């Protein structure tokens, strides 16, 4: 796949699978509802037939592909996606460990 992630947009999922074969990982999502301010809520389903969205991961080819309604929406390098995920995770961890002093003080006051 070339440097333009939208170049193949719209290709059907079944045609893509015939050319690339089965992915290393396949995640199928069914849309449960749409909440205006929070966004959509999805459920992981076992059958690709009932999925609204599919995520195909080819680690050996370093690609992650996003399909919506059985059509390619976008794709990225898997290594780049993983790198961003790890960076985001590292940014969250230090703040998750910090507990504000007022919460600790209030908790200790309840114990005493």
Residue, then its C-alpha position, 0 to 999 in steps of 0.5 A: x500500500x502506498x503513502x496515501x491512506x485514502x488511495x484504496x478507500x472504498x475497496x470491498x472487504x471480500x475482494x481485499x481478503x481474497x488478495x491478502x488472505x486472512x488477517x493475523x487479527x480480526x475485530x468485528x464491531x456492531x453499533x449498539x447506539x449513538x449518543x450525541x455528545x459521547x459518540x457511538x457505542x460498539x459491541x465486539x461480535x464474533x460474526x463478521x456478517x453482522x458487523x458494522x465495522x471491522x478492523x483487520x491487523x496484518x502484523x506480518x505486513x505491518x498494516x492495520x485496516x479499518x472497514x465500515x459497511x464492508x468497505x475500506x475506510x482507511x489504513x495505517x502502518x501497524x508499527x506507527x499505530x502501536x507507537x502512538x498507542x504506547x506513547x499515549x499510554x505512557x502519557x496517561x500512566x504518570x497522571x493516573x498514579x498521582x492522587x491529589x492530597x485532598x483525597x488522601x487527607x479526606x480518606x485518612x480523616x474517615x479512617x481516624 
